[in-house]
Amino acid sequence: MTIVYLLIAMTVVGLIVGALAGVIWKGERPVGVPGDYIVAVAAAIATGLLDWYVIPAMGFGDTWKWLGVALEPPLVALFVLWLIAKARQ
């Protein structure tokens, strides 16, 4: 059941980052409105799942797992959108 909550949380994080993309890039969205949402949600879910499974497998405790799941997905989603924006220029 925890994975369901994780997926829901990462989807919400991705949607928030996708919405913020228009504010950050001041109207010139990297992929367009629906594309930004899709890319941000996919990046957040992938990063959240990787953090959830890889951090404990590396021997780190639950504190580091939760910290990684909380901080890394929005940063990676923004980074991926930034990379797409730079690649399109």
N, C-alpha and C positions, 0 to 999 in steps of 0.2 A: 504494500500500500504506500510505502514511503516513496517509491519510484513514481507513482502517479502524482503525488504532491510535488515531487521534484520537477516532473515534466510540466505541470501546471505553472509552477513558480517560474521556470525558465521561459515558458511561453509568454507570461506576463512581462518578464524582464525584457525579452526580445521585442515585444510590442511597444514598450516604453522607449526603448532605444530607437526603434524604427520611427516613432513619433518625434523624438528629439532630433533625428537626422535633418529634418526640415529646418529646425531652429539653428542647428550647428552650422549647416552649409548654406544658410540664408536663401532658401528657395531653390537652389540648384542641388537637388537630391542626387546622390551617386547613381541610383538605379531607377529612380522614379518612385512614386508613392507606394504602389503594391510591392515593388521589388525590394525597397528598403525594409519593409516589414518582413518579407519572406526571408531575406538574407539575415536580418538581425535575429529573428526567431530561430532559424537553423543554426546560426553560430552560437547562440546562447544555449540551445539544447545540447548541441554537440559538446561544448565546453563543460557544461554542467555535468553531463554524464561521464565525460572523461575524468573530471575532478572527483566525482563520486566514487569511481572504481579504481582509478590509478593512484590517487594519493594514499589510500590505505594499503594498496599493494606495495607501495614503496616503503612502507614501514612507519609512516607518520600516523599520529593519533586522530581521533575524531575532531578535535579542535581545529586542526589544520584542514581537515576535510570540509568542515562547515565554513571555515574562513575562505577557502578556495572556491567553494560553490557560491558563496555570497558575493565575492568581489570580482572574480575572474570573468564570468560570462558577460557582464555588461561591457567590460573593458575590451574583451576579444570581439564582441559584436561591433563596437565602435571602430576598432582597429581594422576589421574586415571591410566595413563600409568606407573607411578612409583609404584603404588599399585600392578598392574598386574605383573611388573617385580619382586617385592619382593615376591609375592605369588608363582611365578614360581620357585623361588630358594629353 
